[in-house]
């Protein structure tokens, strides 16, 4: 959903998250979006555009550790600022923590799909695994890593080796 900055007012305006929003979120997290809830509020001050809100998604994808199908609950509050991109080439410099919440728009248009992509890219953990909080295995899925990590059942020791049980090697 593209918004021309000329049409964005200083008073915040809430935007609905419709079916258009599921695609960008799915692209950002590498999975299929089951449900998407939340709100986005957009306002403009001079050339700066401020987007705040809270967005949560239920995403189905594979576990980064074991490959099992998982359902992850991702998202949270957002507060992002967008300024016009600088023309005249690429500027390379170190980005500090506070600047990670600043984005750029071009040609007087802010794309809310890009806002959602950025928000979920910042929300997703480095490794999305089935043992994290907010993540569960999909119905019928089994964690292969947990199955492999289970200790095998103790097999009875051959009585002929019972004398070696107390032997310690230094």
Steps between C-alpha positions, in 0.01 A plus 500: 500500500677810375436838659597829338655725765294789365187319616633406845380746761661621822216346698556126530281281281448131562535254211340156485709190455325314222600209279757729335711479820542120517729481195767742624501344848539150353787619279673658797487192726523230232170328572124496453297745707199341665364799689598865515363741757585852599490861395719759332476873560667733250569871534727753331704791634658699216683237291520242776242222521440320831342155519407348831279214600497142612495206261504126578507209259467126530748354253547142383850407384774246565716497811851632438646226720317178416290582192166406661196708414440764770251774576659818633330801654705802391466876515443766758492876530664713234611858477676580175593826328548554127687785336567573133791303356809699410566537131837491334647162579552252775621608840679236703531546875447314826141482626436538873217342704262798495537541125369151429148633546542758224414411143497683171236567240544599137299708256266629773349158573507288817410136443332339803595159361866603541422624852364154592797324338740714702305454824496121477863487386586681825271271708609158380768329709833410340399136519134402512494162673224283642627535858461881518222677689206581275583214263323166484515198277227484237238230560649162412857632473781347703827666594772288343769651723311401816443150367871458424608652833300254712728263682465144385352256745760336723581159365581228749873449540637162413578336838848409377588876496356574846848484654607795282220727629706641787819548294614862469749620241718803579 
